[in-house]
Amino acid sequence: MRTSIPANCDGTCRAERAPKARSAQQGFTSCERSAQQGFTLLELMVVLTIIGFISAAVVLAIPDPRGRVVEDADRFAARVAAARDEAVVTARPMGLWVSASGYGFQRRDDGQWTPLEQKPFVTTDWKPGTRAQVGRDGRLQIGFDGTGLPTDAMTVTLAREGERVSVRIDMAGKVMVDG
């Protein structure tokens, strides 16, 4: 099988020319490589090393499909702040419940708490592998009054694979993500 001919080759057949010795000082000067020569071990190792580095870069660049636990915490904190703001804007109490598997929101209507299922207050499960540490009862619940103040302070700690992030709601209604 014949490969492409290098530009410095004069086109004469190898058999017509006197064979030249291959040495480190002269470099490789023949016009084509015979099928028996193949690649050197060093060339193969260099190519494999390059492929390894490229593969490692690609694997490190691909994000975890579940995201980081801090993303769950930021999303949760934003929705809690939106519930607090909704309580202020509508002058109607809003409630928040948190369990180990998810969280949801409620509104106080006619003396009863009714679950909310419109965006951004839909009941939401944590991403797979994420657990909320919510105490002995397995569920925490607070409310925001019409001025945006909570009934109690709350700390929810989210954990997944050794990563931990806390979301705190203080008595002034401020929502903070720590970690």
N, C-alpha and C positions, 0 to 999 in steps of 0.2 A: 504494500500500500504506500503510495507516495503522498507526501505532505507538501505544503506550499514551499516554494523555493525562496530563500532569503534574497534580499536585494543585492547583496554583495557577491552572489554566485554568478559565474559566467555562463552557466547552462551546460557545460561539458559534463559528460558522464564521469562518475567517480572512477570507473575502471580505466578511463583514458588518461587520468592524471596519476602521477606518482603518489603513492600513499604517504601522508604526512603523519608524524607522530604527534599524539595529543599530549600536551604538557601544560603545567600550571603557568609557565611563563608565556606561552604562545596563546593560550585560550583554545577554545574549540573553533576550528575554522572550516570544517567540512560543510558542504551545502545542505546536506540532509542527515537525519538521524536514522540509523538502521533500526529495525524492529527489535533486534536483539539487545540494543543498548538500553532502552527504556529510561526510566527516571531514576535518579540517585536517591538514596535513602534520605539525604539532607533535603532535597527538593520536596519529597513527600512529607517530611516532618514539618517543614515551613508551611506548606499548604494546610496541613491538619491543624497547626497552631493558629493560623489565620482563621480558619473555619471555626475553631473553638472560641476564639475571642469574639467573633461576630455573633455566634450562637449565644454566648453569655450576655452580650449587650442587648440582644433581642429579648431574652428571657427577663432581664432586669428592667427593661423598658415597658413590658406588658404589665398593666396594673392588675391588682387583685380584683376579680369581678365583683366581690362583695364590698369592695372599698375598705377604708380604714374605719375603725370604731369612732374616731373623732368626727367623721362625716355624719354618722348616725346621731352623735351628740349635737352637732351644729344644727342639723335638720330639726331635731326634737326641740332645741332651745328656741329656734326661730318660730316654730309653731306655738310654743308656750307663750312667747312674747306676743304673737298675733292674737292669741286668746285673751291675754291681758288687755291688749289694745281694743279688741272687740267689746270687752266688758265696759271699757271707758266710753267708747263711741256710742254704743247702744244703751248705756246706763242700765244694763241688765247683767246679773251675775253669770259668770262662766265657771265651769268646773273642769278639772283635769284629773284623770285617773291613770296610774302607771302600774303595770304588772311586770313580771319577769319576762313575758313574751311580747309585750307591746304597750300601747297607750291609746287613750281616746279622750274626747271632749264632750261636755254636756252644757246645756243652757237651762237656766231656771225660768220656767214658764208656768204661770198659774199655780205657784207653790210646789211644783214638782220638777225634778231634774229630767230633762229629755236628751237622749243622745243626739249628737250632731253627726251628720254624714255628708255634708257638703265641704268642698275644698276650702281652705286647707285643714279643716277640722275632722277629716275622716279618721276612723279607727285604723291604726297602723301597727303592723307587727314589726319587730326589730329584724334586721337582716339575718340570714342564717348564721348561726354560731354566736350571735350577740345575745347576752343575757343582762337584764337589769337587776341589780341588787336592791330590793325594795323592803327589806326588813322581815320580821317574823310573820306578819299577816299575809305576805305575798302580794299585797296591793297597797299603794299609797294613793291618797286622794286629797286634793286641795281645791279651794274655790277662789275666784277673784271677784271682789265686789265692784260696784259701779264706778268706783274711783281707781280701780286697778290694783288695790291692795289685796294680798293673799290672806287666806284664813290662817295659814301656818307657813313657816319656812320649810323648804323641802330640798333634799339632796338625793339625786338619783345617780348611781354609779353604773356605767355600762362597761362590760368586760367581754373580750373575745381574744382567745389565744395569747394570754399574757399581757395584752394591751388594755389599759384601764383609763377611763375618762369620766369625770364627774360633772354633772349639770346641777348648779345650785340656784335656788330661787330664794332671795332674802325677803325679809318682812316689808321692804319697800317695793317689792314687785320686780326688782331687777333680776334678770336671768343671766347667769354667767357659766361659761364652759371652762373647766380647769383640767389641764392635762394635755 
